Amino acid sequence: MRTFDQEIARRLNEECKGEPVTFVGLGGHDFQISFGDVVRLQTEEKAAFKLRGKTYEWDRGPSEVPVWLIIWQIPVRFELPSPLTLRMHLDSGDYVDFFTDEGPHESVVVEFLSKGPERVMEVF
């Protein structure tokens, strides 16, 4: 698909309104979270985590990442360490990296709460 750009970081930063992560899903094919008006922030490629001082990685398949530590944490800002990495900083000092890939298939989907009949979604 495409690499991340400053527009998606700006848009996600606008959604950092002090609302906690209310859903975390980690499966064999994807990792996703939800908070505030971000209905779904999902990667099918790879995710990296810094949780309570330890680093973890999910790369499709079974994983022992303690993702429950993310529930109720508050996203405070997003940044782009590289065009292929979107980093979500949490109020605890933890962070989650969502990775995309320049390929023919979607790697990351960001779905925002719809304000009307259409779905508001960015695909990377």
Secondary structure, DSSP 8 states (H G I E B T S, - for coil): -----HHHHHHHHHT-SS--EEEEEE-SS-EEEEETTEEEEEESSEEEEEETTEEEEE-SS-----GGGGTT--EEEEEEEETTEEEEEETTS-EEEEE--SSSS--EEEEE--SSSS-EEEE-
